[in-house]
Amino acid sequence: CPAAGARPLAYLRRTSNGSVTRLGEGLAGALSPDHRFALLIAEDHRHRRLVPVAGGKPTSLPESNLSYQWVKYLPDGLRLLALANQPNQGLRLYVQGL
């Protein structure tokens, strides 16, 4: 088991001063263009959460039938580009609104 336990944990390290912020359980997906939110993918690869970097309550994104491999913000900050797949299907790229 890793030192943090059996579940993946995401952290944010600022290169400007070296400070580290624990974001929560999940796989780090992406940092919003304005650096205010981190998108985390749950260990099951099906659920996604927006976590405020400065602290606050995370927001779960609507569920879908997709299994996410990675998710990135598009430059507008309102949409996501996701590499994911539906059950028994191959990987595809999806554009999704927040």
All heavy atoms as an XYZ file, in Angstrom:
751
protein
N       0.834     -1.193      0.000
C       0.000      0.000      0.000
C       0.874      1.250      0.000
O       1.865      1.288      0.705
C      -0.880      0.042      1.242
S      -2.272     -1.076      1.171
N       0.472      2.267     -0.736
C       1.204      3.526     -0.699
C       1.105      4.154      0.687
O       0.222      3.830      1.467
C       0.495      4.393     -1.744
C      -0.384      3.477     -2.528
C      -0.607      2.270     -1.690
N       1.968      5.078      0.974
C       1.984      5.740      2.278
C       0.667      6.436      2.584
O       0.262      6.537      3.732
C       3.131      6.734      2.343
N      -0.044      6.913      1.562
C      -1.296      7.627      1.773
C      -2.478      6.680      1.915
O      -3.566      7.088      2.242
C      -1.548      8.598      0.629
N      -2.293      5.399      1.648
C      -3.382      4.438      1.716
C      -3.622      3.802      0.363
O      -2.874      4.001     -0.587
N      -4.709      3.049      0.293
C      -4.992      2.286     -0.915
C      -5.663      3.118     -2.001
O      -5.692      2.725     -3.151
C      -5.873      1.101     -0.563
N      -6.234      4.257     -1.666
C      -6.940      5.082     -2.650
C      -6.020      6.195     -3.171
O      -5.211      6.742     -2.435
C      -8.165      5.712     -2.017
C      -9.175      4.686     -1.570
C     -10.464      5.381     -1.201
N     -11.448      4.450     -0.736
C     -12.318      3.840     -1.529
N     -12.307      4.064     -2.811
N     -13.199      3.006     -1.029
N      -6.186      6.531     -4.474
C      -5.358      7.618     -5.018
C      -5.765      8.969     -4.435
O      -6.946      9.229     -4.208
C      -5.639      7.559     -6.523
C      -6.954      6.880     -6.655
C      -7.068      5.953     -5.485
N      -4.785      9.804     -4.181
C      -5.006     11.164     -3.680
C      -4.361     12.146     -4.646
O      -3.270     11.898     -5.158
C      -4.389     11.349     -2.296
C      -4.997     10.545     -1.163
C      -4.163     10.722      0.102
C      -6.429     10.974     -0.911
N      -5.027     13.256     -4.876
C      -4.496     14.291     -5.764
C      -4.024     15.483     -4.938
O      -4.676     15.883     -3.973
C      -5.563     14.730     -6.755
N      -2.890     16.031     -5.330
C      -2.301     17.205     -4.688
C      -1.957     18.229     -5.760
O      -1.740     17.881     -6.916
C      -1.019     16.822     -3.942
C      -1.240     15.969     -2.727
C      -1.352     14.588     -2.829
C      -1.339     16.543     -1.465
C      -1.552     13.797     -1.720
C      -1.535     15.758     -0.338
C      -1.642     14.392     -0.467
O      -1.846     13.609      0.639
N      -1.874     19.470     -5.339
C      -1.429     20.544     -6.217
C      -0.176     21.147     -5.600
O      -0.184     21.544     -4.434
C      -2.517     21.615     -6.353
C      -2.138     22.839     -7.163
C      -1.968     22.471     -8.631
C      -3.195     23.907     -7.009
N       0.902     21.200     -6.383
C       2.141     21.824     -5.913
C       2.384     23.065     -6.743
O       2.461     23.027     -7.966
C       3.318     20.873     -6.068
C       4.612     21.478     -5.551
C       5.732     20.445     -5.585
N       6.918     20.989     -4.994
C       7.863     21.649     -5.681
N       7.737     21.811     -6.969
N       8.925     22.110     -5.064
N       2.497     24.179     -6.061
C       2.759     25.455     -6.738
C       4.262     25.596     -6.963
O       5.060     25.472     -6.033
C       2.223     26.604     -5.910
C       0.713     26.641     -5.888
C       0.197     27.761     -4.992
N      -1.234     27.868     -5.069
C      -2.091     27.078     -4.435
N      -1.634     26.092     -3.687
N      -3.388     27.248     -4.550
N       4.629     25.867     -8.206
C       6.053     26.010     -8.512
C       6.591     27.352     -8.027
O       7.793     27.496     -7.834
C       6.306     25.860    -10.021
O       5.518     26.817    -10.723
C       5.963     24.456    -10.493
N       5.711     28.333     -7.814
C       6.175     29.656     -7.390
C       6.761     29.648     -5.983
O       7.739     30.336     -5.712
C       5.027     30.673     -7.469
O       3.968     30.281     -6.615
N       6.146     28.841     -5.080
C       6.651     28.855     -3.699
C       6.813     27.459     -3.102
O       7.197     27.323     -1.958
C       5.743     29.699     -2.805
C       4.328     29.169     -2.731
O       4.045     28.056     -3.151
N       3.431     29.978     -2.198
N       6.483     26.418     -3.876
C       6.653     25.049     -3.406
C       5.556     24.550     -2.480
O       5.634     23.423     -2.003
N       4.542     25.358     -2.220
C       3.477     24.917     -1.319
C       2.672     23.785     -1.956
O       2.549     23.682     -3.177
C       2.552     26.084     -0.967
O       1.840     26.529     -2.100
N       2.141     22.913     -1.108
C       1.381     21.755     -1.556
C      -0.006     21.807     -0.934
O      -0.152     22.043      0.265
C       2.093     20.446     -1.162
C       1.275     19.230     -1.553
C       3.478     20.387     -1.784
N      -1.033     21.576     -1.764
C      -2.419     21.563     -1.316
C      -3.024     20.208     -1.637
O      -2.946     19.758     -2.781
C      -3.247     22.658     -2.033
O      -2.640     23.926     -1.777
C      -4.681     22.677     -1.561
N      -3.609     19.576     -0.634
C      -4.302     18.306     -0.866
C      -5.671     18.622     -1.456
O      -6.456     19.358     -0.875
C      -4.469     17.533      0.433
C      -5.155     16.205      0.232
C      -5.240     15.432      1.543
N      -5.808     14.129      1.288
C      -6.943     13.698      1.810
N      -7.648     14.470      2.616
N      -7.385     12.499      1.536
N      -5.953     18.046     -2.624
C      -7.226     18.294     -3.288
C      -8.281     17.268     -2.908
O      -9.458     17.582     -2.853
C      -7.026     18.293     -4.806
C      -6.065     19.363     -5.329
C      -5.797     19.147     -6.805
C      -6.620     20.743     -5.059
N      -7.867     16.039     -2.681
C      -8.808     15.009     -2.278
C      -8.577     13.694     -2.981
O      -7.616     13.527     -3.735
N      -9.496     12.753     -2.750
C      -9.396     11.436     -3.365
C      -9.705     11.525     -4.850
O     -10.611     12.240     -5.253
C     -10.377     10.466     -2.712
C      -9.932      9.974     -1.375
C     -10.811      8.860     -0.844
O     -11.543      8.216     -1.632
O     -10.772      8.643      0.372
N      -8.954     10.788     -5.614
C      -9.180     10.726     -7.048
C      -7.893     10.931     -7.819
O      -6.835     11.204     -7.249
N      -8.028     10.798     -9.113
C      -6.907     10.995    -10.024
C      -6.955     12.419    -10.545
O      -8.016     12.902    -10.941
C      -7.023     10.017    -11.197
C      -7.155      8.543    -10.807
C      -7.593      7.714    -11.995
C      -5.856      8.040    -10.233
N      -5.835     13.095    -10.547
C      -5.790     14.467    -11.040
C      -6.117     14.467    -12.528
O      -5.477     13.780    -13.311
C      -4.419     15.075    -10.791
N      -7.138     15.227    -12.895
C      -7.547     15.301    -14.288
C      -7.019     16.540    -14.964
O      -6.309     16.463    -15.950
N      -7.360     17.705    -14.414
C      -6.962     18.954    -15.057
C      -7.141     20.110    -14.088
O      -7.934     20.049    -13.157
C      -7.798     19.188    -16.308
N      -6.419     21.170    -14.360
C      -6.545     22.428    -13.629
C      -7.244     23.415    -14.550
O      -6.893     23.528    -15.726
C      -5.159     22.940    -13.242
C      -5.062     24.090    -12.266
C      -5.717     23.744    -10.932
C      -3.605     24.455    -12.045
N      -8.256     24.114    -14.040
C      -9.002     25.055    -14.869
C      -8.090     26.159    -15.380
O      -7.074     26.475    -14.746
C     -10.181     25.646    -14.100
O      -9.742     26.424    -13.008
N      -8.425     26.762    -16.530
C      -7.572     27.816    -17.095
C      -7.328     28.980    -16.131
O      -6.270     29.594    -16.170
C      -8.341     28.278    -18.333
C      -9.148     27.098    -18.741
C      -9.533     26.428    -17.440
N      -8.292     29.265    -15.246
C      -8.108     30.347    -14.273
C      -7.456     29.864    -12.973
O      -7.285     30.622    -12.033
C      -9.438     31.038    -13.974
C     -10.464     30.116    -13.352
O     -10.132     28.951    -13.023
O     -11.623     30.545    -13.197
N      -7.101     28.588    -12.914
C      -6.427     27.948    -11.771
C      -7.267     27.942    -10.497
O      -6.732     27.761     -9.409
C      -5.058     28.594    -11.495
C      -4.149     28.514    -12.655
N      -3.353     29.553    -13.030
C      -3.914     27.526    -13.561
C      -2.663     29.224    -14.104
N      -2.991     27.986    -14.445
N      -8.575     28.109    -10.627
C      -9.444     28.120     -9.443
C      -9.980     26.740     -9.091
O     -10.347     26.496     -7.946
C     -10.605     29.085     -9.664
C     -10.141     30.538     -9.712
C     -11.276     31.518     -9.950
N     -12.405     31.262     -9.086
C     -13.678     31.349     -9.478
N     -13.978     31.695    -10.702
N     -14.647     31.097     -8.639
N     -10.047     25.824    -10.068
C     -10.622     24.503     -9.840
C      -9.729     23.409    -10.401
O      -9.094     23.583    -11.437
C     -12.002     24.382    -10.518
C     -13.027     25.280     -9.931
C     -13.252     26.536    -10.460
C     -13.766     24.879     -8.830
C     -14.196     27.383     -9.914
C     -14.718     25.719     -8.280
C     -14.938     26.968     -8.825
N      -9.721     22.285     -9.700
C      -9.072     21.077    -10.203
C     -10.166     20.064    -10.487
O     -11.136     19.961     -9.738
C      -8.108     20.529     -9.169
N     -10.027     19.349    -11.568
C     -10.982     18.310    -11.916
C     -10.363     16.973    -11.550
O      -9.254     16.662    -11.984
C     -11.300     18.363    -13.408
C     -12.473     17.498    -13.809
C     -13.305     18.215    -14.862
C     -12.021     16.163    -14.296
N     -11.057     16.213    -10.719
C     -10.570     14.913    -10.290
C     -11.459     13.816    -10.855
O     -12.683     13.969    -10.916
C     -10.562     14.810     -8.761
C      -9.760     15.853     -7.996
C      -9.789     15.549     -6.507
C      -8.342     15.921     -8.494
N     -10.843     12.720    -11.245
C     -11.551     11.545    -11.732
C     -11.515     10.505    -10.613
O     -10.451     10.200    -10.073
C     -10.889     10.977    -13.001
C     -10.863     12.029    -14.112
C     -11.592      9.709    -13.462
C     -10.026     11.636    -15.312
N     -12.693      9.974    -10.269
C     -12.776      8.975     -9.203
C     -12.016      7.717     -9.590
O     -11.773      7.442    -10.770
C     -14.231      8.639     -8.909
N     -11.671      6.945     -8.588
C     -10.915      5.716     -8.798
C     -11.649      4.754     -9.737
O     -11.020      3.998    -10.474
C     -10.670      5.046     -7.447
C      -9.775      3.852     -7.488
C      -9.491      3.302     -6.113
O     -10.164      3.681     -5.137
O      -8.582      2.463     -6.016
N     -12.976      4.809     -9.766
C     -13.750      3.932    -10.655
C     -13.766      4.428    -12.103
O     -14.321      3.784    -12.980
C     -15.183      3.755    -10.144
C     -16.006      5.039    -10.184
O     -15.529      6.081    -10.693
O     -17.151      4.990     -9.691
N     -13.186      5.597    -12.355
C     -13.077      6.227    -13.680
C     -14.425      6.681    -14.246
O     -14.517      7.040    -15.403
C     -12.366      5.312    -14.703
C     -10.931      5.115    -14.390
N      -9.946      5.932    -14.886
C     -10.306      4.205    -13.609
C      -8.768      5.529    -14.434
N      -8.973      4.489    -13.655
N     -15.475      6.680    -13.447
C     -16.800      7.049    -13.938
C     -17.296      8.382    -13.379
O     -18.117      9.029    -13.995
C     -17.814      5.958    -13.602
C     -17.472      4.647    -14.264
C     -18.692      3.774    -14.421
N     -18.381      2.579    -15.157
C     -18.372      2.496    -16.469
N     -18.663      3.525    -17.206
N     -18.074      1.364    -17.064
N     -16.830      8.775    -12.252
C     -17.310      9.991    -11.606
C     -16.229     11.064    -11.633
O     -15.046     10.768    -11.491
C     -17.726      9.696    -10.164
C     -18.812      8.680    -10.081
N     -18.558      7.346     -9.961
C     -20.152      8.814    -10.154
C     -19.702      6.683     -9.939
N     -20.688      7.550    -10.056
N     -16.689     12.321    -11.804
C     -15.760     13.454    -11.849
C     -16.236     14.528    -10.876
O     -17.432     14.718    -10.681
C     -15.713     14.043    -13.266
C     -15.253     13.047    -14.309
C     -15.702     13.422    -15.687
N     -17.163     13.458    -15.729
C     -17.883     14.273    -16.476
N     -17.303     15.115    -17.284
N     -19.199     14.242    -16.440
N     -15.267     15.219    -10.271
C     -15.585     16.292     -9.326
C     -14.729     17.513     -9.615
O     -13.561     17.384     -9.968
C     -15.284     15.872     -7.889
C     -16.163     14.815     -7.339
C     -15.843     14.498     -5.889
N     -14.437     14.108     -5.740
C     -13.665     14.476     -4.731
N     -14.118     15.242     -3.778
N     -12.418     14.075     -4.660
N     -15.332     18.674     -9.447
C     -14.590     19.938     -9.482
C     -14.288     20.321     -8.050
O     -15.194     20.442     -7.219
C     -15.423     21.035    -10.140
C     -15.623     20.924    -11.645
C     -16.546     22.040    -12.116
C     -14.297     21.008    -12.361
N     -13.015     20.508     -7.757
C     -12.581     20.835     -6.401
C     -11.992     22.245     -6.410
O     -11.045     22.510     -7.161
C     -11.513     19.825     -5.916
C     -11.020     20.190     -4.536
C     -12.065     18.408     -5.957
N     -12.542     23.162     -5.592
C     -11.952     24.503     -5.507
C     -10.530     24.423     -4.934
O     -10.322     23.825     -3.877
C     -12.875     25.258     -4.566
C     -14.116     24.438     -4.464
C     -13.718     23.024     -4.751
N      -9.572     24.984     -5.627
C      -8.170     24.927     -5.200
C      -7.961     25.680     -3.887
O      -7.188     25.252     -3.037
C      -7.248     25.482     -6.312
C      -5.830     25.649     -5.825
C      -7.295     24.556     -7.524
N      -8.690     26.779     -3.686
C      -8.525     27.583     -2.480
C      -9.338     27.055     -1.302
O      -9.372     27.667     -0.247
C      -8.915     29.029     -2.765
N      -9.983     25.912     -1.477
C     -10.798     25.343     -0.414
C     -12.272     25.573     -0.693
O     -12.651     26.488     -1.407
N     -13.078     24.736     -0.143
C     -14.510     24.816     -0.348
C     -15.072     23.460     -0.689
O     -14.362     22.452     -0.730
N     -16.362     23.434     -0.953
C     -17.054     22.185     -1.208
C     -16.899     21.757     -2.672
O     -17.189     22.538     -3.578
C     -18.530     22.342     -0.870
C     -19.309     21.074     -0.982
C     -20.749     21.261     -0.555
C     -21.496     19.951     -0.731
N     -22.906     20.092     -0.383
N     -16.472     20.508     -2.911
C     -16.378     20.005     -4.281
C     -17.768     19.885     -4.914
O     -18.767     19.718     -4.223
C     -15.746     18.621     -4.129
C     -15.172     18.589     -2.769
C     -15.975     19.539     -1.944
N     -17.810     19.943     -6.238
C     -19.044     19.793     -6.992
C     -18.912     18.574     -7.900
O     -17.967     18.493     -8.685
C     -19.296     21.043     -7.864
O     -19.345     22.187     -7.024
C     -20.585     20.915     -8.639
N     -19.850     17.648     -7.785
C     -19.851     16.485     -8.670
C     -20.430     16.872    -10.015
O     -21.448     17.564    -10.079
C     -20.674     15.351     -8.057
O     -20.053     14.867     -6.905
N     -19.784     16.444    -11.066
C     -20.304     16.678    -12.411
C     -21.347     15.613    -12.733
O     -21.315     14.518    -12.158
C     -19.175     16.653    -13.425
C     -18.146     17.778    -13.288
C     -17.050     17.623    -14.327
C     -18.803     19.130    -13.417
N     -22.277     15.916    -13.648
C     -23.309     14.936    -13.996
C     -22.700     13.605    -14.429
O     -21.674     13.569    -15.107
C     -24.062     15.588    -15.153
C     -23.789     17.049    -15.015
C     -22.420     17.157    -14.412
N     -23.361     12.532    -14.019
C     -22.888     11.199    -14.387
C     -23.193     10.906    -15.851
O     -24.119     11.472    -16.426
C     -23.551     10.149    -13.500
C     -23.091     10.230    -12.068
C     -23.641      9.089    -11.225
O     -23.857      7.983    -11.779
O     -23.840      9.308    -10.034
N     -22.390     10.053    -16.416
C     -22.610      9.572    -17.771
C     -22.281      8.090    -17.770
O     -21.883      7.538    -16.754
C     -21.727     10.335    -18.764
O     -20.380      9.982    -18.561
N     -22.436      7.456    -18.889
C     -22.089      6.034    -18.966
C     -20.667      5.841    -19.483
O     -20.331      4.783    -19.987
C     -23.091      5.284    -19.844
C     -23.044      5.751    -21.289
O     -22.593      6.844    -21.589
N     -23.520      4.917    -22.197
N     -19.846      6.869    -19.334
C     -18.472      6.823    -19.828
C     -17.491      6.441    -18.726
O     -17.688      6.762    -17.560
C     -18.074      8.180    -20.405
C     -18.854      8.670    -21.611
C     -18.423     10.079    -21.975
C     -18.684      7.732    -22.786
N     -16.426      5.788    -19.137
C     -15.298      5.508    -18.258
C     -14.152      6.402    -18.734
O     -13.670      6.262    -19.861
C     -14.912      4.031    -18.364
O     -13.787      3.763    -17.557
N     -13.726      7.341    -17.875
C     -12.768      8.383    -18.255
C     -11.327      7.937    -18.035
O     -10.976      7.429    -16.982
C     -13.029      9.654    -17.444
C     -14.356     10.269    -17.765
C     -15.500      9.929    -17.041
C     -14.496     11.159    -18.809
C     -16.732     10.478    -17.352
C     -15.723     11.716    -19.131
C     -16.831     11.362    -18.396
O     -18.053     11.907    -18.706
N     -10.495      8.148    -19.055
C      -9.060      7.906    -18.943
C      -8.341      9.192    -18.555
O      -7.474      9.182    -17.694
C      -8.503      7.379    -20.265
C      -9.141      6.079    -20.703
C      -8.993      5.000    -19.656
O      -7.884      4.738    -19.208
N     -10.083      4.381    -19.262
N      -8.715     10.288    -19.222
C      -8.212     11.610    -18.855
C      -9.204     12.661    -19.319
O     -10.032     12.418    -20.181
C      -6.806     11.897    -19.362
C      -6.538     11.768    -20.826
C      -5.872     10.756    -21.444
C      -6.884     12.702    -21.873
N      -5.801     11.000    -22.791
C      -6.410     12.181    -23.087
C      -7.556     13.916    -21.902
C      -6.578     12.825    -24.308
C      -7.734     14.559    -23.127
C      -7.243     14.023    -24.301
N      -9.093     13.820    -18.689
C      -9.968     14.952    -19.000
C      -9.125     16.221    -18.953
O      -8.321     16.396    -18.040
C     -11.124     15.067    -17.979
C     -12.020     16.244    -18.291
C     -11.936     13.788    -17.936
N      -9.290     17.077    -19.939
C      -8.579     18.357    -20.003
C      -9.588     19.466    -20.270
O     -10.594     19.257    -20.937
C      -7.538     18.359    -21.136
C      -6.549     17.226    -21.080
C      -5.661     17.319    -19.881
C      -4.683     16.154    -19.841
N      -4.147     15.909    -18.541
N      -9.316     20.643    -19.759
C     -10.147     21.811    -20.061
C      -9.830     22.312    -21.457
O      -8.662     22.330    -21.866
C      -9.844     22.956    -19.091
C     -10.543     22.856    -17.763
C      -9.961     22.177    -16.707
C     -11.776     23.460    -17.570
C     -10.594     22.102    -15.477
C     -12.417     23.383    -16.351
C     -11.818     22.700    -15.314
O     -12.448     22.616    -14.101
N     -10.859     22.741    -22.171
C     -10.633     23.485    -23.405
C     -10.336     24.933    -23.007
O     -10.680     25.362    -21.896
C     -11.855     23.380    -24.312
C     -12.054     21.981    -24.916
C     -13.364     21.903    -25.680
C     -10.900     21.609    -25.819
N      -9.688     25.715    -23.860
C      -9.263     27.067    -23.490
C     -10.380     27.982    -22.981
O     -10.128     28.876    -22.182
C      -8.655     27.627    -24.778
C      -8.171     26.423    -25.509
C      -9.180     25.350    -25.199
N     -11.638     27.747    -23.404
C     -12.727     28.613    -22.937
C     -13.083     28.372    -21.468
O     -13.790     29.157    -20.853
C     -13.965     28.472    -23.818
C     -14.599     27.097    -23.791
O     -14.251     26.256    -22.925
O     -15.461     26.839    -24.655
N     -12.599     27.287    -20.876
C     -12.873     26.993    -19.476
C     -14.285     26.509    -19.204
O     -14.637     26.238    -18.060
N     -15.092     26.378    -20.244
C     -16.490     25.973    -20.087
C     -16.756     24.561    -20.594
O     -17.821     24.002    -20.345
C     -17.408     26.949    -20.835
C     -17.302     28.405    -20.414
C     -18.136     29.283    -21.327
C     -17.723     28.562    -18.961
N     -15.783     24.027    -21.333
C     -15.943     22.697    -21.904
C     -14.715     21.851    -21.604
O     -13.632     22.378    -21.338
C     -16.153     22.778    -23.416
C     -17.429     23.491    -23.807
C     -17.537     23.683    -25.298
N     -16.413     24.510    -25.760
C     -15.885     24.427    -26.984
N     -16.360     23.582    -27.865
N     -14.884     25.200    -27.330
N     -14.923     20.544    -21.644
C     -13.863     19.589    -21.376
C     -13.635     18.707    -22.585
O     -14.583     18.372    -23.307
C     -14.247     18.699    -20.194
C     -14.563     19.395    -18.883
C     -15.175     18.404    -17.907
C     -13.320     20.031    -18.308
N     -12.407     18.320    -22.794
C     -12.057     17.306    -23.773
C     -11.716     16.057    -22.976
O     -10.860     16.101    -22.085
C     -10.860     17.743    -24.617
C     -10.379     16.747    -25.657
C     -11.457     16.541    -26.737
C      -9.074     17.215    -26.284
N     -12.410     14.965    -23.252
C     -12.223     13.744    -22.468
C     -11.890     12.572    -23.373
O     -12.488     12.408    -24.436
C     -13.487     13.440    -21.683
N     -10.942     11.761    -22.944
C     -10.681     10.475    -23.569
C     -11.403      9.456    -22.705
O     -11.094      9.301    -21.516
C      -9.179     10.173    -23.619
C      -8.807      8.830    -24.239
C      -9.185      8.791    -25.726
C      -7.337      8.547    -24.048
N     -12.411      8.818    -23.277
C     -13.258      7.925    -22.500
C     -13.853      6.856    -23.399
O     -13.711      6.902    -24.620
C     -14.373      8.734    -21.833
N     -14.508      5.906    -22.766
C     -15.200      4.889    -23.552
C     -16.508      4.492    -22.883
O     -16.651      4.580    -21.670
C     -14.316      3.659    -23.773
C     -14.009      2.915    -22.507
O     -13.283      3.410    -21.651
N     -14.550      1.716    -22.367
N     -17.453      4.075    -23.722
C     -18.694      3.487    -23.245
C     -18.426      2.013    -22.983
O     -17.461      1.451    -23.509
C     -19.796      3.665    -24.275
C     -20.165      5.108    -24.509
C     -21.233      5.263    -25.576
O     -21.581      4.316    -26.266
N     -21.742      6.465    -25.711
N     -19.280      1.350    -22.184
C     -19.054     -0.072    -21.918
C     -18.930     -0.871    -23.213
O     -19.692     -0.680    -24.159
C     -20.312     -0.480    -21.139
C     -20.780      0.790    -20.500
C     -20.451      1.878    -21.474
N     -17.934     -1.716    -23.255
C     -17.675     -2.611    -24.396
C     -17.401     -1.864    -25.701
O     -17.631     -2.398    -26.782
C     -18.834     -3.595    -24.588
C     -19.075     -4.421    -23.357
O     -18.144     -4.952    -22.771
N     -20.317     -4.507    -22.941
N     -16.915     -0.646    -25.610
C     -16.577      0.161    -26.784
C     -15.121      0.609    -26.660
O     -14.541      0.603    -25.593
C     -17.485      1.400    -26.881
C     -18.951      1.082    -27.009
C     -19.287      0.524    -28.377
O     -18.761      0.962    -29.387
N     -20.166     -0.457    -28.404
N     -14.570      1.063    -27.771
C     -13.215      1.582    -27.778
C     -13.160      3.011    -27.252
O     -14.184      3.664    -27.057
N     -11.960      3.487    -27.039
C     -11.756      4.857    -26.574
C     -12.099      5.854    -27.672
O     -11.819      5.610    -28.842
C     -10.304      5.060    -26.131
C      -9.879      4.346    -24.869
C      -8.370      4.429    -24.696
C     -10.588      4.918    -23.663
N     -12.688      6.975    -27.258
C     -13.010      8.080    -28.169
C     -12.780      9.384    -27.450
O     -12.714      9.435    -26.227
C     -14.484      7.999    -28.585
C     -14.806      6.789    -29.403
C     -16.236      6.803    -29.832
N     -16.498      5.608    -30.619
C     -17.671      5.268    -31.061
N     -18.714      6.038    -30.826
N     -17.824      4.174    -31.759
N     -12.688     10.445    -28.227
C     -12.604     11.782    -27.651
C     -14.014     12.367    -27.579
O     -14.787     12.256    -28.529
C     -11.713     12.686    -28.498
C     -10.224     12.368    -28.443
C      -9.481     13.211    -29.477
C      -9.665     12.620    -27.050
N     -14.329     12.998    -26.461
C     -15.622     13.616    -26.240
C     -15.415     15.065    -25.818
O     -14.499     15.359    -25.040
C     -16.398     12.906    -25.123
C     -16.789     11.496    -25.445
C     -15.916     10.430    -25.200
C     -18.023     11.210    -26.014
C     -16.279      9.140    -25.502
C     -18.399      9.899    -26.307
C     -17.516      8.868    -26.053
O     -17.867      7.580    -26.352
N     -16.261     15.961    -26.304
C     -16.306     17.336    -25.836
C     -17.561     17.447    -24.988
O     -18.663     17.119    -25.448
C     -16.328     18.351    -26.997
C     -16.496     19.766    -26.469
C     -15.039     18.246    -27.811
N     -17.389     17.887    -23.739
C     -18.503     17.955    -22.808
C     -18.538     19.323    -22.140
O     -17.499     19.873    -21.792
C     -18.365     16.877    -21.721
C     -18.364     15.483    -22.280
C     -18.138     14.445    -21.194
O     -17.281     14.613    -20.348
N     -18.931     13.382    -21.219
N     -19.728     19.837    -21.943
C     -19.890     21.084    -21.212
C     -19.804     20.842    -19.726
O     -20.041     19.742    -19.246
N     -19.443     21.889    -19.002
C     -19.431     21.792    -17.543
C     -20.830     21.980    -17.015
O     -21.224     21.604    -16.003
C     -18.492     22.830    -16.934
C     -17.017     22.519    -17.064
C     -16.191     23.672    -16.536
C     -16.676     21.266    -16.298
